[in-house]
Amino acid sequence: MDQQGHGDMYMRQVAESDIPADVRERLEACALSRVVLAEGEQTGHVHLLTSEAPIGLVRDSDMVAYVLLRDAGLLTHEEHGVRTLEPGYYEVPTERDYDPTLYQRMVVD
């Protein structure tokens, strides 16, 4: 399987069987011409996915989205260029920061 991305955003190609059945049904029913996968809070730049064929997108939770590319797609970003994606199903996890100082606590025995 293929993994593509730009900087802090990536998407990983997965097998159809890895997608929950209800999500697959919603992906099949979705027909978008372009999809903004992520937007920069500071710059306003976007990770944009386009394709000749309609694109399916389902945000299953705040942690993951799924994409169905029925034809080849282009993932573009102002600072990271263009990536070509093969047709198929993709998982797009939400990037999270981890700061161990936020989780410090005193140990009580």
Phi and psi in degrees as a GROMACS rama.xvg file:
@    title "Ramachandran Plot"
@    xaxis  label "Phi"
@    yaxis  label "Psi"
@TYPE xy
-103.634  147.307  ASP-2
-129.481  130.762  GLN-3
-133.646  157.863  GLN-4
-177.548  178.946  GLY-5
-135.031  115.264  HIS-6
52.6819  -110.65  GLY-7
-91.9271  6.41754  ASP-8
-125.33  132.89  MET-9
-141.37  162.431  TYR-10
-137.862  142.583  MET-11
-120.623  128.307  ARG-12
-71.3446  134.527  GLN-13
-130.065  161.802  VAL-14
-72.0696  150.153  ALA-15
-55.0468  -37.1039  GLU-16
-67.8325  -16.5887  SER-17
-80.8504  -11.1883  ASP-18
-92.7074  129.381  ILE-19
-55.6591  142.996  PRO-20
-55.1497  -43.2772  ALA-21
-66.6517  -34.7453  ASP-22
-68.9515  -41.6828  VAL-23
-57.9404  -42.872  ARG-24
-61.849  -43.0438  GLU-25
-68.6071  -35.8273  ARG-26
-62.6126  -44.7716  LEU-27
-61.6806  -33.6514  GLU-28
-81.9329  -16.9286  ALA-29
-84.5165  138.452  CYS-30
-143.076  84.1722  ALA-31
-103.487  149.984  LEU-32
-88.9172  -23.9225  SER-33
-155.043  150.133  ARG-34
-135.328  128.166  VAL-35
-90.7401  110.705  VAL-36
-82.0625  -31.7127  LEU-37
-159.03  152.122  ALA-38
-131.737  133.986  GLU-39
-71.8697  128.365  GLY-40
-67.8049  -36.3065  GLU-41
-83.7953  -45.6991  GLN-42
-96.3925  -24.049  THR-43
79.8623  0.0126933  GLY-44
-66.9831  148.934  HIS-45
-122.866  151.556  VAL-46
-94.5973  104.588  HIS-47
-108.277  131.701  LEU-48
-112.157  126.124  LEU-49
-130.74  159.499  THR-50
-160.266  157.226  SER-51
-66.3981  -35.7327  GLU-52
-96.7146  158.344  ALA-53
-58.1876  145.195  PRO-54
-106.187  138.692  ILE-55
-98.7372  136.72  GLY-56
-139.675  128.86  LEU-57
-134.691  121.731  VAL-58
-92.0618  102.011  ARG-59
-74.8737  -28.7062  ASP-60
-162.57  -177.241  SER-61
-76.8453  -2.49434  ASP-62
-101.684  -20.2842  MET-63
-154.158  145.053  VAL-64
-125.905  157.502  ALA-65
-123.542  144.05  TYR-66
-127.418  140.33  VAL-67
-116.743  115.517  LEU-68
-99.6816  114.249  LEU-69
-80.8241  -19.3129  ARG-70
-140.956  173.833  ASP-71
-55.9787  148.523  ALA-72
-128.714  162.212  GLY-73
-117.957  125.861  LEU-74
-103.554  116.689  LEU-75
-122.339  153.853  THR-76
-156.59  142.287  HIS-77
-57.8049  -35.0714  GLU-78
-101.459  -16.7158  GLU-79
-113.996  3.29592  HIS-80
80.2665  -153.382  GLY-81
-122.916  137.148  VAL-82
-121.961  138.847  ARG-83
-96.1937  131.809  THR-84
-114.054  141.806  LEU-85
-76.4647  156.495  GLU-86
-59.9139  149.789  PRO-87
146.087  -171.049  GLY-88
-96.7218  140.884  TYR-89
-132.908  146.51  TYR-90
-107.697  134.351  GLU-91
-123.014  93.3379  VAL-92
-72.8234  150.706  PRO-93
-81.7454  127.126  THR-94
-69.414  133.596  GLU-95
-126.44  143.177  ARG-96
-90.9707  148.792  ASP-97
-124.716  124.75  TYR-98
-125.033  105.138  ASP-99
-62.9243  -22.5971  PRO-100
-69.4992  -22.8433  THR-101
-73.7704  -17.4268  LEU-102
-111.361  16.8317  TYR-103
-75.8878  141.759  GLN-104
-152.915  157.622  ARG-105
-76.6864  136.08  MET-106
-84.0568  125.954  VAL-107
-111.614  125.591  VAL-108
